[in-house]
Amino acid sequence: MEFSKAFIITQIPELLKEDLFIKSILGKPFALHHDFKNSKTYLILDKKYDAFEISKALTGLTLMETDLPHEKSKLLEISPYYEIELDSKGKTLSKFSDFYKLFFDKNSTITFVFYPSKKEDVLSLKEKLETTLSREEIRSNKQNSFSSFRFQNESKQYDLFYGYGKRNVLLSLLNTVNECLINNGFSYTLSILVKESDENIISYLNSKVYFLETRLINTSITDINFKILNNKNSLPFSEQKLSTSIFFSDHISLAKPISTEFSEFSGDLLIGNYLKESISETKEKILLQSNAFNLGTLVTGVPGAGKTSSTMHILKELFSKNRPYLGIISPTEEWNYFGMELNMFIIKLYKTKLSLPFFNCPNTTSKEKFYENLAMLLSSASNAGPYKNAMEKCLLSAFSKIYNKTKSPEPEDVYEEIIEKVIERHGKRTNTGIKLSKHGENIIAALEPIRLMLKKEQFAYSKGVNFKDLLKNGVIFDLSEVSNSLKPFFYSLILNQIYGVTEEFDTFGDKELRMLLCLEEAQLIFKDEDSVASFDIMQRIQDFRKKGIGLFLITHNVNDIALEIRRLCQLKLYFRQSPDSAKMAFNDLILSPILFDDVVEKLKLLKNGTCIFTPILINNEKREVSKSIFINTLKYFPKKITSNDKIYENKNPKTTIKLLNNELLPIPNKLIDILYLEEVVYTSSTDQFGVIETNDLLKDKSCKLIIHGEKKKDNIHFKIKGGIENRIIINS
């Protein structure tokens, strides 16, 4: 005798509780057959009349008689066991409700068969379990004698029960049987039927339930009857536990299909695969031409959404195929192993042994353009607030004077000239010192990060590495050791050097990819829509296309970066968004307005590596905008490589200061201060030989020596250099 009748559940009450569904069955055998390809749930009953009784008992439930597809295959029957899971509020959680999310559109099925248990069968099973447990007490190391339960994959399956072991599992089984007896014997046995070839579903079940018993049935689902599946030794489930095994296709909210239009893609770079209905991954490949990436790419998503690993894949492929210049600025270390695998330079800003001359203007770059960009970027990166414009004017005035003398000024000279211009415009010198206006005080305070930076040897010199050579090889600037307050300044300084290199490119690179520039956490420099830096990058994105430069901006949320910049970046990969930014993200996408609510909800729930992609197609050298689509991106995970880089050790050479009088005799016990960048860096007194030695001064850097007199007006000032012996003769 086969399964008698199958019914499609065409309508189901929205608030249907699973325990109410069980009670409506009234103790009859039934099965729920789930077809993931068609996203349908079938209710299988022993008698046609049962459908009428169930519909009558459950208002709002509509059933339509149908036939199950007849497909011969080997079925695996699993007798499961699992513990009930509760959420933080104590609510019982459904055990299998994510099936439709995970296997949507797959050619897979699963059938849950529920058969009513008799009280005498439950009592018999209880007795067997108690006997087995008593033997476990005596022979805990011997094989379980309860032959009806074949414990498979024991070490892995025991993990589902807190890693306890066989005895604790048997105790848990006995508790389940006792629950059934407490409920007046109302219980069902549960069998799960899957195709033997459905390895993914079997693997999923293996991680969710404990396999008490399995057997192969060489037939189709339509050829099985309830009596064959009535295993008296199967474990009975109480009503509460049984309800967690019941789920319906109509109750899956996270997997709501969203239709997007798929275009034919062609190109040399594989991005990922198209997701049909926004859920099911297909074999349709998303291919793009490499030179499409010189139109600007925005990658955004909350932490853990997969944006960085997906960007790594794209950059690796572009770098390997085209060998363009490549520069990556990252506030963390996550790009370092990527760089090591591709033999790129890894510049750890606070640990590098290289000298980074941020104030050095490249020979091929106009000095006016160089220092104008530098003033603009530094003022935008500062915390000067309403004083940014005033700060930029001071910077421009100082840079104009200093760069007219040389294209490679000493950084301390640059800083001192900036301070002079701030005093000139927003303060005055008096007999007792310097008096600044409110503007001046705020500008000086905002410039403090520059002084802190220039005190480090890596950034204190006018000569050093060639940024063009770094970019030509490929370079990652690692800012992980830099404090959050200083990161915008370093972004500005690095960007200005890169901008200087881009000035060398001509404007005939529209069909090429000559350089790639990637900024992690781009909001550090481009968040404020009114900032000069944001306005500047808007102009550059347009120029970058002509010069063959690909810009990648990575942020956590779309509202982390200025709207106009988002509009200009034509390629967009929008991964999972925070709830407050999902609506804003939709407005950036090319989708029908009628999809607004569905897409906004989807953006909040996208799984790792899944995004909405807005591509640019190149057909016959013509660029065409395509509608946004859901894709599953390819990801790149760098291997962990041991680095031999040593931590930078500040080993400044010894600086000696010797104070002598007119007769060249030493002056002992003389109090001195040494200032670098207008800040006291060393204070001491001469020894009996009139000598002071220190390693606190940078080699060849000019410092101010103050020799204290009895009164402040008696102080004497000298210029000294670090790293050498300085002889100072004081007139008596």
N, C-alpha and C positions, 0 to 999 in steps of 0.2 A: 504494500500500500504506500503510495507516494504522499508527499505533502498535499493536502486536499485543495486549499485555496490560498491564493496570494492576492493582496490588496495594496494598491498604491495609496499612500497617505497624501491626499490632495489638499487637505486643509487641516491645520492643527491649531488648537487654542494657543495664543501667544504666551500666556502665563501657565501653560500646562505643567503641573508638577509630576515628576516621574513616578512617585509613589501612588498618585491618583490613577495613573495609567495602569499600574500593576493591579490595583484593587478593582478596576473596571474589567479586567480579564476574568475575574471570579474563579481563580484556581484552575484555569484551562491551560493546556500546553500552547505555546506560541513561539514564533521566531521573528527576529528583525533582521532583514537582509539589506545590506547597504551597498549600493552601486555607485562608486566614486566617479566613474566615467560620466554618468548622467546626473550625478548629484541627487539621487533619489533614495528614499527609504521605503521598503516593502514590509508589510505586516503579513506574516504567514500564519494561518490558523488551521486547525484540524477539521473544522466544520464551517460551512458557509454561514450557518445560522449564528455562529459566534460573533461574526462581524456586526450583525444587527444589534445584538445585546451590548456589545462594546460601545457602538455609536450612541445607543440609547443612554448608556451609563455616563458617557462623557460628552456633554453638550459642546458643540463646536468642532468635534472630530468628524471629518468626512473621509470615507473610504471608497475606493473604486476598484472593482474586481478586475484583475489582469492576469497575464501569464508571465511566469519567470522565464528569462532566456535559458534555453536548454543548451548547456555546454558541458561536454564530457571532460573531466579533468580529475586528477588525483587530489582529493581533499584531505587536509590535515585537521583532525579533530583534537582540540586542546581542552582539557579540563583545568580551568584556572583557579587560582586563589589570590586574593590581595587584601590589604588592609584598607579601611576607610580613611580618606584624607579629609581634613577640615581646614577651612580658611581661618584668617585671624579672628573672625567673629564667631567661629564655631559652626559655620554652615558646611554641610556635606558637599564635597566637590565631585563633579562627574569624572569618572575615570578615563573615558575614551572620547570626550567631546571634540578633541582636536583632530580626530581622524579625517574629517572633511576638509580641514585646513591643510593637513599634510599630504593627503593623497588625492586632492581634487583633480579631476580630469585624467587620473591614471586609470589604466585598464585593470582595475583591481576591485575585488568585492570582499566582504566579510559578513558572516552570518552569526548572530547570537541566538542560540536555541535555549529556551526556558521550559523545563519540564517540572510539573508539580511533584513534590516529594511526599511520600506517605510517612506518617508519624513512626510507624514500626521500622521503616528503613532508616530514619534519623536516629532512633534509639540503638539500632544495630551498629550503625557507624560510630556512634558515641562509645559503645562498648569496645569496639576494635581499637579506637584511638587511645582509650584509657589503658588497654592491655599493652599496646605498643609503647606508650610512655613509661609504664612500669618496667618494661624490659630495658628501656633506654637508661633508667636509673641504675640498673645493675651492669649493663654492657654498653656503656656510652661510646666505646670505641669500635663496636661491631656494626655490621651492616644492618640497616633497618629491616625488621621482619615483616613490616606491614606491606605486603606485596602489591596491594592495590594502588599504592602511591609510589610511582617510580620517580625518584628525585633526579631530575636532569639538570646538567650544567650547575652542579651544586654550589661551587664557590661563587659563581656570578649571581645565581638566583638567591643565595642566602643574603646578599647585599640588600635585597629588597626588604629584609627583615632585620635591618640594623646590624648585619654581620654577626648575628648571634650563633646560629648553628641549628642542627636538625631538631634537637629537643625543644628549643624555643618556638620553632615553626610548628611542631606538633601541638604545643600548648595553644598556639594561636588558632590552629584548626579546631581544636576542642572547644575553645571559647565561641567560635562561630557556630558550631553545632548546638551548643547550649543556648545561644541567642535564639535559634530557631525553635527550640523546645519551650523557651519562656514565652514566645509569641504563639502559643497554642499549636505549635507544629506547622504554622503557615510558612512554607518555604518552597523554593525551586532549586533544582540543580541547573548549572549553567555549562553549556558546551559552546566553544567558539570554532567555527568552520572557516578555514581559509584555503586558497589554492596552495598546493605544495611549492609551486614555483614563485609565489609572492614572498621573496626573501625579505624585502623591506618591511612588509607588514609583520612577518614572523619576528624579525629583529625588534620592531617596535613593541610587540606584545611581550617579548622576552625581557624588555626593560621595564615593563609596567606590571606584569603579573607573574605569579609563581606557577610553573607548569607541574601540576600534580600527575597528569597522565596524558599521553598523546597516542594517537593511532591513525593510520592511513586508511582512507575510504576511497576506493577506485570507482568513482561514479560522479554524477553531477548533482547539483543542489536539488534539482527537481525530482530526482529519483530516490531521495531519502525520506523516510517517514519518522514520525516522532518516536515510535516504539523502538526503532534501532538505536536511537540516541538516549533511551531511558536507561542510564547506567546507575544501578542501585548503590554502587560504591562511590559515586561521585559526591562531591561535597555539597551539601545544601546551603543555600544563601538565604539569610533573613531578608525581610522586606526592605529594610534600610540599605543593606549592602547591595541588594538586587537593583535598587533604583539608580545606583551609580553606574550601572552597566547599560542603562537605557539612554539613547540620544537620537536626535532626528536631524535630517539634513536642513530642515527649515529653521532650526535653532542655532545655526552657525553664523554669527555676526561678523567675525573677523575675516572670513573668507568671501565676503560679498563680491561677486564678480563685477568688474568695471571694464566695459568694452573700449578699446582704443584701436585706432587705425594703424595697421602695419604696412610699411612701405618696403620695397625691395632695397636692400643695402648692398653696396659693393665698395671694396677698398682693401687696403693692405694691413689694416689694424683691427683685430677682433676685440670688441669691448665686452660682449657678453651675449646672452640669449634672451629672446623675446618671451615675455610672460603673457600667455593667453588669458584673457579675462582678468588680468592683473594678478593671477594666482598660479597658474600652471606653467612650468617652464617647458618651452618647446625646443625643437632643433633649429628654429629660425635664428640665424646668427646676425648679430649687430656688427656690421663692418663699416669702417669709415676710412676715408683718405687721410693720410698723415697731415697734409697741409690744411685740412679743415680746422686743425687745432690752433692756427694762428688767428682765430676769431675770438679768442678769450673763452676760458672754461671756468665755470663756477661749480664747486663741489661743496655741498652743505649737508649736515646731518648731525644729530646728537652723538655724544661719545659712544662708541661701540656699534655704530650703525654700519660700519664698513667703508667709510669714505676714504680713509688713508690707504688701506690695503688695495682698494680699487684704483685709486690714483697712482699708486706704485706700479700696478700692472701696466697702466697706460704709459707712464713715463719710461718704464723699462723697455717696452716695445718701441716707443718712439726714439729713445736714445740708442738702442741697439740697431735699429734699421737705418736711421738717418745721421747719427753721430753729430747732432747739433751741439752748440754750447749748452751747458746745463747748470743752473744755479737753484739751490733749494734752501730756503730759510725756515728753520724749524725751532720752536721754543722748547722742544723736548728732544730726547735721544732716539725717538722711534725710527728716524730715517737713517741712523748711522750704519746699521747692518746692511741696509739696502745699498748705501754708498760703498761699503766694503766689498760687496759682491761684484759691483760694477767698476771697482778700482778707481773710485772717485776720491778726491781730497775730502777729508773730514776735518773741519776747522772748529774745534771746541774753544769758543772765544776766550774763556778765562784760563784755559789750560794749554793753549797752543804755544809752541816755541817760535812761531812765525811772528814777524812784525807786520801789522796791518795798518798801512798809512791811509787812514780814512780822509785826511785833509789834503792828500796828494792828488792834484788834477792831472789826468792822463795827457800825454803830449798831443794826442790826436783830437782832444776835446777842447772846445772853446772854454777858456777860463771863466768868461762871464756867465755862460750857461751853466757851468759846473757849480759856481758859488751861488748863483741864483737858485738853482735846484736845492742845494745844500741848506740855504737859509729857509726855503719854503718847507722842506721836510722836517728840519729840526724844530721849527716853530710849531708845526702841526703835531709833532710827537710830544711836545712839552705839556706840562700841566699849568701853563700860564693863563688858561681860561680867557677872560676878556682882554688880557694883555698880549695875546698872541700877535696881533698886528704890530703893536709897538715893539715886541721882541724881534719880529722879522725885519723891521726897519733897522734896528740896531745891528743885527747880524749882517744885513746887506751892506750897511755903511762900513762895518769893520772888515768884511771880506773884500770889498772893493779896494780898500787901501792896502790890505796885506797881499792880495793876489796880483796887484799891479806891480809889486816888487818881485815876486817869484811864484811859480806854479807849484812849488813844493815847500811851503812854509813849515817851520817847526810848530807842532801843535800847541806848545805853551805860548808861543808868540801869538797864535790865532786867538787863544783864550784871553790873553792879556789885552789884546786889541779890542775884543768884544766888550770886556769890562770897561775899558776906557770910553768906548762909544756910549755905553749905558750911563756912565757918570756924566759924559758930555751932554746927553740929551735929557736925562732924568735925575740929575743931581749936581752937586758942586763940591769942590775941595775947600776945606777950611783949615785953620791953624791946628785944629785938634783932630782932623781926619777927614772923612768923606760923609756928606749928608745926602741921602737919597730920598726922592719922592716915593709915593706909594707905588707908582708904575715901576720905578727903578728897583725897589725892594722885591717886588714880585718877579721881575725879569731875572734878577740875580738869583733868586731862589729857584726859579725854573731852570736855570743853567747849571745848577749844582750837579746833575748827572754827568755833564761833560767833564767837570773837574774830577769827579770820582773816577771816571773812565781814563782820563789822561794820566792818572797816578799809577796806572798799570803799565808795565814795560812793553806789553804787546801793542799798545796804542799810542805810545809817547813819542814816536819818531816819524820823521818825514819820509824816510826811505824804508822799503820793505818789499813784500810780494807784489807781483803784477796781477791785478784782478782779472785781466783778460786771459792770462795763462791758466788761472784757476778755473774760469768758466769754460775754457776750451777743453780742458781735461774732464770737467764735471766736478762740482764742489757742493758740499753741504755745510752750511753754517749752523752749528749746534749752539743754541742759546740756553741750554738747560741749566747752566750754572749761573745765569744772569737773573737778577731779581726782576720781579714783574714790573716794577716801576722803571727799570732801565731798558727793558726789552724794546719799547717803541723807539728809543734813541738809536739802538743798534740796528733795528730794522731800517731806520732812516739813513744811517751812515752806509750800510751795506747796499741798500737800494740805489743810493746816489752813485756809488762806484759802478754798479751794474748799468744804471742809466747812462753813465759815461761811456761804457763799452758799446751800448746800443747805438750811440751817435755815429759810430764808424760804419754802420750798415747803410747801404743805399735803399731806395724805395722801390726796388724791382723784385721784391721777395714774396709777392703775393701767392705764387704757386710753390713756394719752398717752405721749409721749416729749418731756420738757421739757429734759433736759440729757444730754449725752454726755461721759463722762470716760474717757480712754484713757491707760494707763500702759505705756510701753515698758519692758522689763526690770523688770517689777513685783517681781521677787525682791529688788531692792535694798531694799525696805521690808517685803515680806510673806513672806519665805522662812521665818523662824523661826516655827514653829507655836505656840510658847509665848510669843511676844512680845505685848505689849499692843496693838501696832498691828494685828497679825494678828487678834487677838480682836475688836478694834474694827471692822475691815472686815467681819468675819463678820456682825456686827449690822447694819452699814450696808447690806450687800447686800440684806438682807431689807427694810429701810426704803426703799431706793432704788426697789423695785418700786412701793410705794404712792405714792412721790413722782414717779414717771415719769422716773427717772434711769437711763440705760444706762451700765454700767461695763464697759470692755474692759481685760482684763489680758493682756499679751503677755510670754511668757517663752521661753527656749530649749528647756527640757525640762520635762516635767510635774513632776518632783521638785524643780524650782527654786522651787516655791511650796507653801505649807502645804496639807495634804490637806483640811482642813475648808473652806478657801476654794475648792478645786477642786470639792468636792461642792456648794457653794452656787451656783456659776456653772452655770446650767442649759444654756446653749448652749455647745457645745465644738467647736472646729476644731483637730483634732490633725494637724499636718503631720509630716514625717519626724522620727523620734526617734533619739536616740543609743542604741546597743545596751543600755546599762545602765538606761535608763528606759523602754524599749519595753514590758516586762512590766507595769510600774506603770501605764503609759498604758492598757493593755487593761482594767485593773480599773476605770477611770473610764468606760468606754464601755458602751453598752447593746447587747451582742452575746451570742450563744449561747456558753457555755463551751467547746463542742466546737470552736469556731473559734480557740481561744487560740493554738495554735502557729502557725497560718497567718497570723493577724492580727499577731502579734508580729513575725514575719519581714517581713511587708509594711510594718509601721510603720518598719522600719529602712531600707526601700528606696523609699519613695514618691518620685515625681519632683516637680519644682518645681510648685507650684500645686495638687497633689493632696493631699487630706486626708480624714480620717474625721470626719464631721460629725454631731453630736448635736443635732437641731433641736427646737423647740417649735412645735406647730401650734395655731392658733387657729381653732376652728370654733364658730360661733354664740356668740362671746364666751367660749367655754370653752377653756382651754388644755390641750392634750394632749401628753404626751411621746411622741416617735416613736423607733423604734430607730435606732441609729447606722448611717450609710450612707457609702459612698465617693463623693466628688464631686470634680469639677474646678472650682475656684473661678474667678470672674472677678477679674481683677487691674487695678489702677490704677497707671499709671506717670506721675508728674507731669512736666511739661515743665520743662526747665532755663530758668529766668528770671533775667535779670541783676538783681541787687539793688543798690539805691543806698544801702543802709545803710552808714554810716561807722563805723569802729572807734571805740569809746569812748576818748576821751582824757582823762586825769585832769588837769584844769586847775584845781587848787585855788587860790583867791585867796591873795595873800601875807599871811602872818601876821607882824606886827612886835611885838617885845618890847623895851621900853626900860627899863633899870634905872637908878633915880635914888636919891640919898641924901636925907637930911632937907632939905638945902639945894638940892634939885632939880638937883644936879650929876650928870653921868653917871658910872657905875661901870664902868670898862673891865676887860677880861681876867678876867671872872667866869665860872667854869665852871657850866653849867646842863644839866639833863636835862629833857626833856618826855615825859610818859607819857600814853598814851591806852589805855584799857581795861587798866590796870595793866602796860603794856608800854612800854619806852623806844622812842620813835619818832624822837627827834631829840636829838643831843648836840652842844654847841658852846660857844664862849666869846664874851662881848660884845666888840665892837670898841672903838676909842678913844673912841667916842661913847656907849658903854654900850648898843649896839643889836645885836639879832640878828634876821635876816629868814629866813623859810623858807616853802616851798610844800608842806611835808609834812603839814600839818594840815587837816582837813576844816572847811569853813565852819560856824560856829556850834556846833561840837562842843566840849564842855567837856574840858579837859585839865589834867593836874597838872604844875606847874612846880616843879622842885627846884633851888634855888640852893645850890651846895655851899659849905660852910665849911671851916675848917682840919681839923676832925674831923667824923665822921658825926653826932655829937650837935649840931653847929652848923648842920646843914643846915636850910634854910628852905623851906616848902611854900606854894605859892599856887595858886589856880584861875585858869586863863586860858581864852579862847575862840579857836578858830581862825578865820582869815579877817579879823581886825580888828587894830587897833593896841592893844596892852596896855601900859599904863604901870604899872610896879611901883616903889613907893617903899619902900626898906629903911631901917628905923630904925638909926641908928648905935649 
